[in-house]
């Protein structure tokens, strides 16, 4: 594992608790960043899930991007699996590595069912996140994770479909990106079922993944 990635993971673990407490470090999620179906998003206990559920569920917007594994990334490619879709960037100081580590822990906890789960990490920083770099970054967390990148206009289109925002902060090579940090849960039929806020425990994901695999 590259030394830089080790530092990122450690930083994510140490700082993640502060972010959950409300000290957002690199990602923000204003109300305007929510999906366009927000009026159907319910964060009360419902549908047997711990994430906020879309009621009714609807087909997740499709996209086609370049994958970190050298192939085309589409949702149709993963029909039959539960997809955890998240947006971020590899130079993120805390939120993204914390999210990736959480999802890796969740996947490891569900045992053999992990083969029926796919994490897709869509970059909001195409200038720095090419496919090869994303592959190196993601395999430090879980080799099965797939990164997705593409032209800025193509990525902006995907963000628009999901109501995701991404705003550059700072100048020079060390700029950061404020971006929507929630994780979208898509069922095996390709329907957008729920959205998990940043900062939730791996066990919350395990619970909802198992629910989606059984329903």
Backbone as CSV, one residue per row, in Angstrom:
resi,resn,N_x,N_y,N_z,CA_x,CA_y,CA_z,C_x,C_y,C_z
1,UNK,0.850,-1.192,0.000,0.000,0.000,0.000,0.884,1.241,0.000
2,UNK,0.685,2.196,-0.914,1.499,3.411,-0.935,1.433,4.138,0.395
3,UNK,2.556,4.746,0.792,2.614,5.432,2.079,1.563,6.515,2.179
4,UNK,1.313,7.213,1.044,0.328,8.300,1.078,-1.065,7.784,1.406
5,UNK,-1.405,6.609,0.872,-2.730,6.052,1.140,-2.850,5.618,2.590
6,UNK,-1.760,5.071,3.150,-1.789,4.714,4.563,-2.081,5.932,5.423
7,UNK,-1.435,7.050,5.083,-1.656,8.280,5.840,-3.091,8.750,5.707
8,UNK,-3.661,8.623,4.490,-5.044,9.029,4.279,-5.997,8.214,5.122
9,UNK,-5.771,6.889,5.163,-6.666,6.017,5.923,-6.576,6.340,7.414
10,UNK,-5.342,6.516,7.902,-5.165,6.875,9.312,-5.844,8.203,9.601
11,UNK,-5.646,9.175,8.701,-6.266,10.485,8.897,-7.777,10.367,8.923
12,UNK,-8.295,9.537,8.042,-9.745,9.366,8.010,-10.264,8.810,9.300
13,UNK,-9.563,7.821,9.860,-10.025,7.225,11.110,-9.977,8.198,12.264
14,UNK,-8.921,9.025,12.318,-8.772,9.966,13.418,-9.725,11.146,13.324
15,UNK,-9.961,11.601,12.097,-10.732,12.828,11.926,-12.210,12.555,11.714
16,UNK,-12.528,11.332,11.322,-13.920,11.026,10.985,-14.889,11.375,12.089
17,UNK,-14.496,11.108,13.352,-15.401,11.392,14.462,-15.723,12.876,14.561
18,UNK,-14.732,13.720,14.245,-14.969,15.156,14.287,-15.956,15.580,13.221
19,UNK,-15.833,14.949,12.051,-16.745,15.295,10.962,-18.160,14.932,11.336
20,UNK,-18.329,13.741,11.921,-19.657,13.307,12.341,-20.235,14.276,13.353
21,UNK,-19.364,14.817,14.201,-19.830,15.754,15.218,-20.230,17.092,14.637
22,UNK,-19.975,17.276,13.357,-20.431,18.506,12.714,-19.334,19.405,12.215
23,UNK,-18.078,18.991,12.413,-16.974,19.803,11.923,-16.597,19.304,10.547
24,UNK,-17.371,19.643,9.538,-17.145,19.146,8.176,-15.796,19.628,7.680
25,UNK,-14.950,18.693,7.262,-13.593,19.050,6.886,-13.412,19.200,5.387
26,UNK,-13.920,18.269,4.602,-13.739,18.388,3.161,-15.018,18.172,2.391
27,UNK,-16.084,17.761,3.041,-17.335,17.527,2.329,-18.482,18.188,3.068
28,UNK,-19.390,18.752,2.295,-20.581,19.358,2.858,-21.773,18.840,2.102
29,UNK,-22.919,18.839,2.762,-24.094,18.327,2.085,-25.280,19.245,2.342
30,UNK,-25.333,20.383,1.657,-26.457,21.291,1.825,-27.727,20.651,1.321
31,UNK,-28.858,21.212,1.758,-30.134,20.665,1.328,-30.245,20.615,-0.183
32,UNK,-29.643,21.577,-0.876,-29.732,21.626,-2.322,-28.973,20.491,-2.983
33,UNK,-28.141,19.774,-2.190,-27.361,18.684,-2.754,-28.124,17.374,-2.775
34,UNK,-29.300,17.353,-2.191,-30.058,16.114,-2.135,-30.618,15.749,-3.504
35,UNK,-30.881,14.452,-3.703,-31.442,14.042,-4.991,-32.748,14.742,-5.294
36,UNK,-33.101,14.782,-6.567,-34.321,15.473,-6.967,-35.566,14.809,-6.407
37,UNK,-35.441,13.567,-5.962,-36.577,12.862,-5.363,-36.604,13.047,-3.851
38,UNK,-35.992,14.115,-3.362,-35.878,14.338,-1.929,-37.221,14.295,-1.224
39,UNK,-38.243,14.796,-1.891,-39.539,14.815,-1.222,-40.031,13.414,-0.892
40,UNK,-39.410,12.386,-1.529,-39.791,11.006,-1.251,-38.802,10.322,-0.317
41,UNK,-37.818,11.079,0.207,-36.805,10.501,1.072,-37.256,10.601,2.518
42,UNK,-37.287,9.473,3.187,-37.827,9.401,4.534,-36.766,8.845,5.470
43,UNK,-36.347,9.625,6.462,-35.341,9.166,7.401,-35.938,8.604,8.685
44,UNK,-37.245,8.435,8.738,-37.858,7.744,9.863,-37.698,6.247,9.645
45,UNK,-37.770,5.444,10.731,-37.651,3.993,10.545,-38.747,3.502,9.607
46,UNK,-38.355,3.025,8.462,-39.336,2.614,7.470,-38.723,1.593,6.538
47,UNK,-39.552,0.747,5.998,-39.123,-0.202,4.978,-38.058,-1.168,5.487
48,UNK,-37.892,-1.239,6.810,-36.918,-2.168,7.376,-35.481,-1.734,7.235
49,UNK,-35.232,-0.485,6.813,-33.874,-0.018,6.575,-33.478,1.083,7.549
50,UNK,-32.183,1.251,7.717,-31.657,2.290,8.602,-31.315,3.573,7.855
51,UNK,-31.107,3.470,6.567,-30.858,4.658,5.749,-32.177,5.343,5.435
52,UNK,-32.089,6.569,4.949,-33.289,7.246,4.482,-33.765,6.589,3.206
53,UNK,-35.042,6.204,3.157,-35.526,5.424,2.016,-36.267,6.303,1.017
54,UNK,-36.178,5.907,-0.246,-36.952,6.549,-1.299,-38.287,5.819,-1.393
55,UNK,-39.355,6.561,-1.229,-40.675,5.949,-1.195,-41.615,6.683,-2.153
56,UNK,-41.931,6.060,-3.308,-41.533,4.695,-3.674,-40.134,4.666,-4.278
57,UNK,-39.507,3.480,-4.287,-38.215,3.350,-4.967,-38.384,3.623,-6.455
58,UNK,-37.319,4.104,-7.097,-37.390,4.330,-8.533,-36.070,3.920,-9.178
59,UNK,-36.110,3.709,-10.481,-34.920,3.252,-11.176,-33.793,4.270,-11.015
60,UNK,-32.641,3.802,-10.599,-31.486,4.695,-10.425,-31.031,5.212,-11.780
61,UNK,-30.745,6.504,-11.892,-30.277,7.059,-13.168,-29.034,6.338,-13.684
62,UNK,-29.080,5.932,-14.939,-27.961,5.213,-15.537,-26.860,6.184,-15.961
63,UNK,-25.663,5.667,-16.093,-24.533,6.453,-16.582,-23.524,5.515,-17.220
64,UNK,-22.588,6.100,-17.942,-21.511,5.340,-18.561,-20.216,6.121,-18.371
65,UNK,-19.292,5.561,-17.588,-18.031,6.227,-17.284,-16.875,5.248,-17.427
66,UNK,-15.663,5.781,-17.450,-14.468,4.947,-17.550,-14.150,4.360,-16.185
67,UNK,-13.974,3.036,-16.139,-13.730,2.375,-14.873,-12.265,2.241,-14.521
68,UNK,-11.995,2.177,-13.229,-10.618,2.017,-12.768,-10.066,0.641,-13.124
69,UNK,-10.953,-0.285,-13.499,-10.506,-1.608,-13.927,-10.316,-1.692,-15.436
70,UNK,-10.421,-0.561,-16.119,-10.210,-0.519,-17.552,-11.439,-0.787,-18.385
71,UNK,-12.588,-0.967,-17.733,-13.821,-1.251,-18.462,-14.808,-0.103,-18.328
72,UNK,-15.922,-0.219,-19.029,-16.988,0.770,-18.920,-17.799,0.492,-17.661
73,UNK,-18.054,1.532,-16.889,-18.849,1.392,-15.679,-20.273,1.873,-15.947
74,UNK,-21.209,0.965,-15.812,-22.640,1.283,-15.904,-23.342,0.564,-14.768
75,UNK,-24.516,1.030,-14.404,-25.285,0.325,-13.379,-25.813,-0.997,-13.915
76,UNK,-26.161,-1.023,-15.196,-26.683,-2.249,-15.797,-25.685,-3.400,-15.657
77,UNK,-24.419,-3.070,-15.663,-23.367,-4.080,-15.523,-23.478,-4.834,-14.206
78,UNK,-24.074,-4.208,-13.211,-24.131,-4.802,-11.874,-25.543,-5.215,-11.455
79,UNK,-26.423,-5.408,-12.423,-27.743,-5.939,-12.095,-27.560,-7.285,-11.391
80,UNK,-28.350,-7.504,-10.368,-28.216,-8.715,-9.569,-27.372,-8.504,-8.330
81,UNK,-26.730,-7.340,-8.244,-25.944,-6.994,-7.060,-26.528,-5.758,-6.389
82,UNK,-26.247,-5.606,-5.104,-26.541,-4.362,-4.410,-25.379,-3.417,-4.674
83,UNK,-25.680,-2.222,-5.164,-24.648,-1.241,-5.479,-24.646,-0.128,-4.432
84,UNK,-23.477,0.168,-3.915,-23.286,1.309,-3.022,-22.542,2.363,-3.835
85,UNK,-23.250,3.422,-4.171,-22.717,4.459,-5.056,-22.357,5.693,-4.244
86,UNK,-21.106,6.123,-4.380,-20.657,7.286,-3.625,-19.809,8.189,-4.515
87,UNK,-19.750,9.462,-4.160,-19.004,10.463,-4.931,-17.917,11.064,-4.052
88,UNK,-16.739,11.280,-4.637,-15.654,11.855,-3.857,-14.415,12.040,-4.714
89,UNK,-13.256,12.135,-4.058,-11.999,12.307,-4.795,-10.854,11.727,-3.983
90,UNK,-9.836,11.255,-4.661,-8.775,10.510,-3.994,-7.867,11.375,-3.126
91,UNK,-7.859,12.685,-3.362,-7.029,13.579,-2.553,-7.785,14.128,-1.351
92,UNK,-8.939,13.609,-1.091,-9.758,13.992,0.060,-9.004,13.655,1.353
93,UNK,-9.007,14.587,2.293,-8.205,14.410,3.500,-8.844,13.511,4.547
94,UNK,-10.177,13.456,4.597,-10.794,12.712,5.691,-12.083,12.007,5.316
95,UNK,-13.028,12.724,4.728,-14.357,12.156,4.504,-14.307,10.946,3.578
96,UNK,-13.638,11.069,2.444,-13.612,9.960,1.473,-12.895,8.723,2.006
97,UNK,-11.699,8.855,2.587,-11.073,7.650,3.139,-11.880,7.032,4.276
98,UNK,-12.572,7.870,5.053,-13.425,7.329,6.109,-14.575,6.532,5.502
99,UNK,-15.189,7.082,4.447,-16.281,6.372,3.772,-15.796,5.064,3.176
100,UNK,-14.666,5.090,2.485,-14.147,3.872,1.869,-13.810,2.815,2.912
101,UNK,-13.208,3.242,4.015,-12.870,2.292,5.075,-14.133,1.697,5.689
102,UNK,-15.165,2.528,5.866,-16.433,2.043,6.411,-17.075,1.015,5.493
103,UNK,-17.100,1.296,4.200,-17.705,0.376,3.243,-16.889,-0.917,3.128
104,UNK,-15.583,-0.813,3.234,-14.746,-2.014,3.203,-15.025,-2.888,4.424
105,UNK,-15.194,-2.267,5.578,-15.516,-3.023,6.787,-16.879,-3.691,6.657
106,UNK,-17.831,-2.952,6.123,-19.178,-3.512,5.956,-19.143,-4.712,5.031
107,UNK,-18.432,-4.581,3.940,-18.366,-5.684,2.970,-17.694,-6.903,3.588
108,UNK,-16.681,-6.688,4.395,-15.978,-7.813,5.011,-16.845,-8.526,6.045
109,UNK,-17.808,-7.805,6.617,-18.657,-8.374,7.668,-19.780,-9.253,7.141
110,UNK,-20.086,-9.146,5.860,-21.229,-9.914,5.358,-20.807,-11.245,4.735
111,UNK,-19.533,-11.581,4.838,-19.075,-12.898,4.427,-19.249,-13.174,2.946
112,UNK,-19.775,-14.360,2.636,-19.921,-14.779,1.243,-20.833,-13.857,0.450
113,UNK,-21.739,-13.186,1.138,-22.659,-12.273,0.449,-21.938,-11.080,-0.155
114,UNK,-20.678,-10.882,0.225,-19.905,-9.745,-0.301,-19.791,-9.812,-1.819
115,UNK,-19.852,-11.011,-2.377,-19.772,-11.144,-3.833,-20.979,-10.529,-4.530
116,UNK,-22.034,-10.276,-3.772,-23.256,-9.685,-4.326,-23.363,-8.197,-4.037
117,UNK,-22.244,-7.592,-3.658,-22.210,-6.165,-3.331,-21.119,-5.483,-4.143
118,UNK,-21.444,-4.353,-4.752,-20.460,-3.594,-5.518,-20.421,-2.142,-5.076
119,UNK,-19.253,-1.674,-4.708,-19.035,-0.265,-4.378,-18.522,0.441,-5.630
120,UNK,-19.179,1.550,-5.988,-18.733,2.381,-7.105,-18.418,3.772,-6.574
121,UNK,-17.201,4.225,-6.815,-16.712,5.522,-6.338,-16.549,6.442,-7.547
122,UNK,-17.447,7.402,-7.702,-17.410,8.328,-8.833,-16.630,9.576,-8.426
123,UNK,-15.584,9.897,-9.162,-14.772,11.048,-8.796,-15.480,12.366,-9.105
124,UNK,-15.201,13.357,-8.271,-15.646,14.728,-8.539,-14.436,15.585,-8.935
125,UNK,-13.292,14.918,-9.166,-12.029,15.614,-9.430,-11.299,14.948,-10.596
126,UNK,-11.871,15.007,-11.812,-11.274,14.300,-12.947,-9.889,14.804,-13.340
127,UNK,-9.546,16.029,-12.964,-8.232,16.562,-13.313,-7.108,15.753,-12.672
128,UNK,-7.374,15.192,-11.493,-6.340,14.418,-10.802,-6.651,12.926,-10.741
129,UNK,-7.919,12.578,-10.850,-8.323,11.178,-10.681,-8.524,10.473,-12.014
130,UNK,-7.423,9.978,-12.590,-7.583,9.145,-13.774,-7.813,7.700,-13.315
131,UNK,-8.099,6.823,-14.261,-8.476,5.450,-13.916,-7.368,4.719,-13.163
132,UNK,-6.135,4.866,-13.614,-5.024,4.157,-12.982,-4.799,4.617,-11.552
133,UNK,-4.881,5.921,-11.345,-4.688,6.449,-10.001,-5.811,5.992,-9.077
134,UNK,-7.051,5.983,-9.573,-8.177,5.542,-8.753,-8.051,4.062,-8.391
135,UNK,-7.538,3.270,-9.307,-7.349,1.840,-9.026,-6.385,1.654,-7.860
136,UNK,-5.256,2.370,-7.883,-4.280,2.278,-6.804,-4.881,2.727,-5.475
137,UNK,-5.657,3.784,-5.529,-6.272,4.325,-4.314,-7.273,3.335,-3.714
138,UNK,-8.165,2.815,-4.532,-9.263,1.988,-4.035,-8.809,0.610,-3.571
139,UNK,-7.799,0.049,-4.218,-7.389,-1.286,-3.810,-6.743,-1.288,-2.426
140,UNK,-6.363,-0.115,-1.920,-5.861,-0.025,-0.553,-6.978,-0.282,0.460
141,UNK,-8.214,-0.115,0.032,-9.364,-0.359,0.900,-9.995,-1.718,0.611
142,UNK,-10.283,-1.982,-0.659,-10.892,-3.249,-1.069,-10.678,-3.389,-2.574
143,UNK,-10.002,-4.439,-3.018,-9.704,-4.596,-4.450,-10.943,-4.687,-5.327
144,UNK,-12.099,-4.981,-4.731,-13.324,-5.104,-5.533,-13.954,-3.753,-5.850
145,UNK,-13.550,-2.706,-5.144,-14.140,-1.386,-5.359,-13.790,-0.888,-6.764
146,UNK,-14.770,-0.268,-7.403,-14.577,0.257,-8.749,-14.640,1.784,-8.726
147,UNK,-13.639,2.416,-9.332,-13.666,3.862,-9.494,-14.230,4.210,-10.859
148,UNK,-14.850,5.368,-10.957,-15.424,5.816,-12.227,-15.020,7.256,-12.482
149,UNK,-14.518,7.514,-13.676,-14.091,8.851,-14.042,-14.489,9.126,-15.486
150,UNK,-14.192,10.305,-15.955,-14.554,10.666,-17.318,-14.325,12.142,-17.552
151,UNK,-14.845,12.645,-18.643,-14.730,14.071,-18.954,-15.528,14.881,-17.933
152,UNK,-15.087,16.101,-17.634,-15.814,16.924,-16.663,-17.298,17.046,-16.963
153,UNK,-17.666,17.211,-18.225,-19.081,17.365,-18.572,-19.861,16.088,-18.291
154,UNK,-19.256,14.944,-18.561,-19.924,13.671,-18.306,-20.138,13.465,-16.817
155,UNK,-19.152,13.790,-16.011,-19.275,13.642,-14.557,-20.292,14.628,-13.988
156,UNK,-20.311,15.840,-14.536,-21.299,16.825,-14.092,-22.708,16.340,-14.396
157,UNK,-22.881,15.674,-15.528,-24.184,15.135,-15.887,-24.637,14.076,-14.891
158,UNK,-23.721,13.200,-14.489,-24.063,12.164,-13.505,-24.424,12.804,-12.174
159,UNK,-23.645,13.776,-11.753,-23.959,14.451,-10.484,-25.331,15.089,-10.543
160,UNK,-25.660,15.692,-11.684,-26.962,16.323,-11.821,-28.095,15.337,-11.678
161,UNK,-27.914,14.133,-12.208,-28.954,13.113,-12.124,-29.225,12.686,-10.684
162,UNK,-28.189,12.749,-9.856,-28.317,12.312,-8.467,-28.424,13.484,-7.480
163,UNK,-28.423,14.698,-8.002,-28.517,15.851,-7.109,-27.277,16.066,-6.273
164,UNK,-26.127,15.645,-6.785,-24.866,15.760,-6.060,-24.172,17.064,-6.431
165,UNK,-23.608,17.737,-5.460,-22.852,18.959,-5.712,-21.362,18.719,-5.495
166,UNK,-20.535,19.491,-6.195,-19.088,19.438,-6.026,-18.540,20.820,-6.350
167,UNK,-17.867,21.419,-5.379,-17.352,22.777,-5.527,-15.875,22.799,-5.161
168,UNK,-15.061,23.325,-6.045,-13.631,23.420,-5.776,-13.356,24.501,-4.742
169,UNK,-12.468,24.166,-3.788,-12.066,25.108,-2.747,-10.551,25.251,-2.758
170,UNK,-10.077,26.475,-2.924,-8.644,26.715,-2.908,-8.053,26.768,-4.305
171,UNK,-6.792,27.149,-4.368,-6.087,27.255,-5.643,-4.794,26.460,-5.558
172,UNK,-4.157,26.291,-6.688,-2.908,25.543,-6.690,-3.147,24.049,-6.650
173,UNK,-2.054,23.300,-6.518,-2.117,21.842,-6.602,-2.821,21.197,-5.417
174,UNK,-2.919,21.903,-4.307,-3.488,21.308,-3.095,-4.950,21.691,-2.864
175,UNK,-5.675,22.030,-3.935,-7.075,22.403,-3.760,-7.888,21.207,-3.254
176,UNK,-9.027,21.495,-2.649,-9.936,20.462,-2.162,-11.274,20.614,-2.870
177,UNK,-12.164,19.661,-2.627,-13.492,19.680,-3.219,-14.534,19.480,-2.128
178,UNK,-15.446,20.442,-1.998,-16.616,20.233,-1.148,-17.632,19.451,-1.979
179,UNK,-18.135,18.361,-1.441,-19.038,17.534,-2.238,-20.040,16.795,-1.360
180,UNK,-21.114,16.384,-1.967,-22.118,15.586,-1.277,-21.473,14.288,-0.796
181,UNK,-21.720,13.938,0.458,-20.994,12.818,1.060,-21.860,11.600,1.367
182,UNK,-23.145,11.655,1.068,-24.003,10.506,1.329,-23.722,9.374,0.347
183,UNK,-24.173,8.178,0.721,-23.982,6.987,-0.104,-25.350,6.506,-0.576
184,UNK,-25.488,6.288,-1.883,-26.746,5.830,-2.460,-26.781,4.302,-2.484
185,UNK,-27.892,3.723,-2.053,-28.064,2.277,-2.037,-29.019,1.878,-3.151
186,UNK,-28.533,1.050,-4.064,-29.288,0.615,-5.241,-29.481,-0.892,-5.161
187,UNK,-30.719,-1.337,-5.327,-30.991,-2.763,-5.145,-30.632,-3.587,-6.378
188,UNK,-30.877,-4.881,-6.303,-30.438,-5.791,-7.367,-31.213,-5.612,-8.669
189,UNK,-32.356,-4.948,-8.575,-33.136,-4.663,-9.784,-32.774,-3.312,-10.380
190,UNK,-31.806,-2.620,-9.772,-31.373,-1.328,-10.283,-32.182,-0.160,-9.768
191,UNK,-32.962,-0.373,-8.702,-33.780,0.706,-8.158,-33.058,1.427,-7.022
192,UNK,-33.190,2.741,-7.013,-32.623,3.568,-5.962,-33.505,3.427,-4.730
193,UNK,-32.973,2.769,-3.703,-33.789,2.439,-2.545,-33.570,3.355,-1.348
194,UNK,-32.341,3.845,-1.164,-32.064,4.602,0.055,-30.802,5.434,-0.098
195,UNK,-30.619,6.339,0.862,-29.425,7.179,0.900,-28.938,7.233,2.343
196,UNK,-27.710,6.757,2.565,-27.135,6.710,3.905,-26.262,7.943,4.134
197,UNK,-26.522,8.692,5.202,-25.688,9.868,5.481,-24.264,9.469,5.847
198,UNK,-23.334,10.359,5.603,-21.950,10.138,6.015,-21.871,9.998,7.531
199,UNK,-20.978,9.129,7.981,-20.721,9.003,9.406,-21.396,7.826,10.072
200,UNK,-22.179,7.048,9.320,-22.852,5.904,9.919,-21.885,4.729,10.058
201,UNK,-22.186,3.849,11.008,-21.327,2.713,11.292,-21.399,1.644,10.200
202,UNK,-20.354,0.833,10.072,-20.409,-0.285,9.127,-21.616,-1.189,9.356
203,UNK,-22.003,-1.363,10.622,-23.135,-2.245,10.921,-24.437,-1.735,10.316
204,UNK,-24.571,-0.415,10.176,-25.768,0.125,9.533,-25.813,-0.293,8.069
205,UNK,-24.666,-0.263,7.416,-24.601,-0.704,6.023,-24.848,-2.210,5.917
206,UNK,-24.270,-2.975,6.847,-24.477,-4.424,6.840,-25.965,-4.736,6.955
207,UNK,-26.638,-4.063,7.860,-28.071,-4.273,8.053,-28.833,-4.012,6.762
208,UNK,-28.563,-2.866,6.131,-29.324,-2.491,4.935,-28.943,-3.325,3.717
209,UNK,-27.674,-3.705,3.617,-27.262,-4.576,2.508,-27.978,-5.916,2.608
210,UNK,-27.998,-6.474,3.807,-28.684,-7.756,3.982,-30.172,-7.635,3.671
211,UNK,-30.752,-6.514,4.063,-32.177,-6.293,3.766,-32.400,-6.272,2.262
212,UNK,-31.562,-5.549,1.539,-31.731,-5.434,0.087,-31.444,-6.757,-0.623
213,UNK,-30.523,-7.543,-0.107,-30.229,-8.833,-0.708,-31.395,-9.804,-0.533
214,UNK,-32.154,-9.595,0.541,-33.268,-10.507,0.842,-34.586,-10.022,0.264
215,UNK,-34.614,-8.785,-0.231,-35.877,-8.207,-0.720,-35.697,-7.704,-2.135
